[in-house]
């Protein structure tokens, strides 16, 4: 019983960690929509592919420079919460749009101008993190309830069991 409790706690911690990361990413990505913008220059854009024995994931990697108050900064954040996934078409659209760009508008944190991104909002990856973490927590709760039920005595059968 003790090992099961530890295992369930680990699963809950993982689910809650994903949910907190999703909330942080959503808040940060939404906040970036209100940040000031400045023109920036893309110094590197490439599509990164990562394969294992089961699938391939894709992610657009960027590097850019921009200036705020006569200070030049470098950034590499496409959007807060953005990451790799197996949906190549979505990443390819982003890559194609950036590859054609001569310049980009960079959103920067007015309190910390070195913190920047190119896009913002509740995008696909943040929504995926929310849905996945909620499903993870629901599954973990369901599994814990099933385990608890299986560990209980069957009072109904015992009550109705007639022996001579």
C-alpha positions as CSV (number, residue, x, y, z in Angstrom):
1,X,0.0,0.0,0.0
2,X,2.9,2.4,0.8
3,X,4.5,1.9,-2.6
4,X,1.2,2.6,-4.4
5,X,0.8,5.8,-2.4
6,X,4.3,6.9,-3.4
7,X,3.6,6.1,-7.0
8,X,0.3,8.0,-7.1
9,X,2.0,11.0,-5.4
10,X,4.6,10.9,-8.2
11,X,1.9,10.8,-10.9
12,X,0.0,13.7,-9.2
13,X,3.2,15.7,-8.9
14,X,3.9,15.2,-12.6
15,X,0.4,16.2,-13.6
16,X,0.4,19.2,-11.4
17,X,3.8,20.2,-12.6
18,X,2.5,20.1,-16.2
19,X,-0.5,22.1,-15.3
20,X,1.5,24.8,-13.5
21,X,3.9,25.0,-16.5
22,X,0.8,25.4,-18.8
23,X,-0.6,28.2,-16.5
24,X,2.8,30.0,-16.4
25,X,3.2,29.7,-20.2
26,X,-0.4,30.9,-20.8
27,X,0.0,33.9,-18.5
28,X,3.4,34.8,-20.0
29,X,2.2,34.3,-23.5
30,X,-1.0,36.4,-23.0
31,X,1.0,39.2,-21.2
32,X,3.3,39.4,-24.2
33,X,0.4,40.6,-26.2
34,X,0.5,43.9,-24.2
35,X,4.2,44.4,-24.5
36,X,5.7,47.1,-26.7
37,X,7.2,46.0,-30.0
38,X,10.3,47.0,-31.9
39,X,11.6,45.9,-35.3
40,X,14.0,43.0,-35.2
41,X,16.3,41.2,-37.6
42,X,16.2,37.4,-37.9
43,X,19.7,36.1,-37.7
44,X,18.8,32.4,-37.9
45,X,15.6,30.4,-38.7
46,X,15.6,26.6,-39.0
47,X,13.3,23.7,-38.6
48,X,14.6,21.2,-36.1
49,X,13.7,17.6,-36.5
50,X,14.1,15.1,-33.7
51,X,13.5,11.4,-34.3
52,X,13.3,8.3,-32.1
53,X,12.2,4.8,-32.9
54,X,8.5,5.7,-32.8
55,X,8.1,9.2,-34.2
56,X,9.6,12.5,-35.4
57,X,9.0,15.8,-33.7
58,X,9.5,19.3,-35.2
59,X,10.2,22.7,-33.9
60,X,11.1,26.0,-35.4
61,X,14.2,27.6,-33.9
62,X,14.8,31.3,-34.3
63,X,17.5,33.8,-33.3
64,X,17.0,37.5,-33.7
65,X,18.4,40.9,-32.7
66,X,16.5,44.0,-31.7
67,X,17.3,47.3,-30.0
68,X,15.5,49.0,-27.1
69,X,16.8,52.4,-25.9
70,X,20.0,52.2,-27.9
71,X,20.8,48.8,-26.4
72,X,21.0,45.7,-28.7
73,X,19.6,42.4,-27.5
74,X,19.5,38.9,-28.9
75,X,16.5,36.6,-28.5
76,X,15.5,33.1,-29.4
77,X,12.0,32.8,-28.1
78,X,9.3,32.2,-30.7
79,X,6.5,32.2,-28.2
80,X,6.2,31.3,-24.5
81,X,5.1,27.7,-24.2
82,X,6.0,26.9,-27.8
83,X,7.8,23.6,-28.2
84,X,8.3,20.6,-30.4
85,X,5.5,18.2,-31.6
86,X,4.8,15.7,-34.3
87,X,2.5,18.0,-36.2
88,X,4.9,18.9,-39.0
89,X,2.4,21.0,-41.0
90,X,1.8,23.5,-38.2
91,X,5.6,24.0,-37.7
92,X,6.2,24.2,-41.4
93,X,3.7,27.1,-41.8
94,X,5.6,29.0,-39.1
95,X,8.9,28.2,-40.6
96,X,7.8,29.3,-44.1
97,X,6.4,32.6,-42.9
98,X,9.6,33.4,-41.0
99,X,11.9,32.2,-43.8
100,X,10.3,34.8,-46.1
101,X,10.5,37.6,-43.6
102,X,13.0,40.4,-43.9
103,X,12.3,41.7,-40.5
104,X,10.0,40.7,-37.5
105,X,8.3,42.7,-34.8
106,X,9.8,41.7,-31.5
107,X,7.7,42.0,-28.3
108,X,9.8,42.8,-25.3
109,X,9.1,43.0,-21.6
110,X,9.2,46.7,-20.7
111,X,10.6,46.0,-17.3
112,X,13.2,43.5,-18.6
113,X,13.9,44.3,-22.3
114,X,16.2,41.3,-22.7
115,X,13.0,39.1,-22.3
116,X,11.3,38.9,-25.7
117,X,9.3,36.8,-28.1
118,X,7.9,37.0,-31.6
119,X,4.3,35.8,-31.1
120,X,1.8,35.5,-28.2
121,X,-1.6,34.1,-27.2
122,X,-3.2,30.8,-26.3
123,X,-1.6,28.8,-29.0
124,X,-1.8,25.1,-29.8
125,X,1.0,23.9,-27.6
126,X,-0.4,25.7,-24.5
127,X,-3.8,24.2,-25.1
128,X,-2.2,20.8,-25.6
129,X,-0.4,21.1,-22.3
130,X,-3.7,22.0,-20.5
131,X,-5.7,19.1,-22.0
132,X,-2.9,16.6,-21.5
133,X,-2.3,17.6,-17.8
134,X,-6.0,17.5,-17.0
135,X,-6.4,14.1,-18.7
136,X,-3.3,12.9,-16.8
137,X,-4.8,14.1,-13.5
138,X,-8.2,12.6,-14.2
139,X,-6.6,9.2,-15.2
140,X,-4.5,9.3,-12.0
141,X,-7.6,10.0,-9.9
142,X,-9.5,7.3,-11.6
143,X,-6.7,4.8,-11.1
144,X,-6.4,5.8,-7.4
145,X,-10.2,5.3,-6.9
146,X,-10.1,1.9,-8.6
147,X,-7.2,0.8,-6.5
148,X,-8.9,2.0,-3.3
149,X,-12.1,0.1,-4.3
150,X,-10.2,-3.1,-5.0
151,X,-8.6,-2.9,-1.5
152,X,-11.9,-2.6,0.3
153,X,-13.7,-5.6,1.8
154,X,-16.8,-6.7,0.0
155,X,-19.4,-6.0,2.7
156,X,-22.4,-6.8,0.4
157,X,-21.2,-10.2,-0.6
158,X,-20.3,-11.0,3.0
159,X,-23.6,-9.8,4.3
160,X,-25.6,-11.9,1.8
161,X,-23.4,-15.0,2.0
162,X,-25.2,-17.8,3.8
163,X,-23.1,-20.5,5.2
164,X,-24.1,-23.7,7.2
